[in-house]
C-alpha cells in the first residue's frame, strides 16, 4: 500500500517557559546579614522549524500534534544562573507555509534549508540580587520567568516548482515528467496513478535547469473538493508556468478541447490569480492521434492565443523543443512566489501583564491574571518588602487604575483566587 500523501496539518507548539529567579542570601561566617545572591532563571527553549529537502509530506504531523520546547531552569543561590532550555528543532518539507490557526496569518514560508523561529521561549526571571538598594538591603522576592509563546499553527505544503503539469488523469503527465527529468513516478494505465505530487529537475544545459511538478489529475469539480480537490490544486499556486497536458488522441473517448476548458474552469474557481498564470498547451499521445485530431486542437489553441507543443512522451517526440521553450519562457517570468510573513507575535514579556477584572455576585472585584497568581504564591505577603513589590506590580500593570475606572470604593473587596484584601485609595 502506498504511503498516503498529507499536505495539510494542524499542530500545537509551546516554547519553553523561562526559569524563575531565586531568592537567596549570602551566608558567611562573622557576617551578620549577607547580601542577596539569588541567580536569574534560564531562558526557555524556542520552537524552530528547519527546512529539509529530505521530506516530501506532512505525514508525521498527522500522528503527533503537540510539540513543546524545554523550560529554563530556576536560578539558585550564590549567583548561579539557571540553565537555558534547549530549542526544539522540527524538520519541515521545503514548501511548507506556516499559518497562525487563530488569525490565518502567515508566520513563515519554509522555502529554504534553514531555520525559522516559530515560537519564542520566555525570558528567565531576575534573582533577588537585582532588587537590592541602599534602602532595601534584604529583598525577599524575585521575578518569575516569562511564559514561552504558545499557539496552534496550520501547516500547508505548497510545492516549490517552476513548472506545474496539470490535466485530467491518464493524459500522460507522469510519463512526461519521467522522460524529461530524473523523477520516477509510478506509472500505470489507470486513473489517479499519481496520488502525491512528484518533483523532478529538468536539465536543459550545463548550469541550466528548472523544477517541474507533476500535479495529480484534476477533474471537474476539483475546486469544490471533488476527487483529489483542494489537496493538490494548492500545489499549482507557486508555479510560474503551467503546462496543460491533454490527450490529443482522445484514447479514452474524451474530447481534449472540452477537457482543456474544464480544467481551466477549475483553476479559475479555485483562484482567479492562478487562472491568469502563463500556460503552454501540450498535446500528448500524438503518436496514436490522427492528423485531424491534432489540427483540430491546434486550431483551438490558436483561437485562444495559447502556445501549443505537439509531443509524444512515450516516443520522446517533440520533447527537446518543449523543454528548451519552457526554459526560455521561464527566463522572462518573475521568480517562484515566496510568501512574506504577516503574523506579528505579541512580545512574550508583555504577555505577563494581561489581566481581566469582573464583579462577583457578592460585589467583590475579581482579578484574573496567571502572572499575578505566580507572584502571589511565590511571595511572602507578610514580609513588608514583598508586599511592597506585589503592590507595585498591581500599580505598574494598570490593575489599580482599572479598578478605579470601574468605580471601586475604599474598603471594597478585591479577590485574587483565594486571596482577598480591602482596596485602599
Secondary structure as UniProt FT lines:
FT   STRAND          8..14
FT   TURN            29..30
FT   STRAND          47..52
FT   TURN            53..54
FT   HELIX           60..63
FT   STRAND          66..68
FT   TURN            77..79
FT   STRAND          88..93
FT   TURN            94..95
FT   STRAND          96..100
FT   TURN            101..103
FT   STRAND          106..110
FT   STRAND          115..119
FT   HELIX           128..131
FT   TURN            134..135
FT   STRAND          150..157
FT   STRAND          163..166
FT   TURN            169..170
FT   HELIX           173..180
FT   TURN            191..192
FT   STRAND          198..205
FT   TURN            206..207
FT   STRAND          208..214
FT   TURN            220..221
FT   HELIX           222..224
FT   TURN            227..229
FT   HELIX           230..233
FT   HELIX           234..236
FT   TURN            237..238
FT   STRAND          241..247
FT   TURN            248..249
FT   TURN            251..252
FT   HELIX           256..270
FT   HELIX           272..275
FT   STRAND          279..284
FT   HELIX           286..288
FT   HELIX           291..304
FT   STRAND          307..310
FT   TURN            313..316
FT   HELIX           319..330
FT   TURN            331..332
FT   HELIX           348..353
FT   STRAND          356..359
FT   TURN            361..362
FT   STRAND          365..368
FT   HELIX           370..377
FT   TURN            381..382
FT   HELIX           384..396
FT   TURN            397..398
FT   HELIX           399..405
FT   TURN            406..407
FT   TURN            410..411
FT   STRAND          413..416
FT   TURN            417..418
FT   STRAND          419..422
//
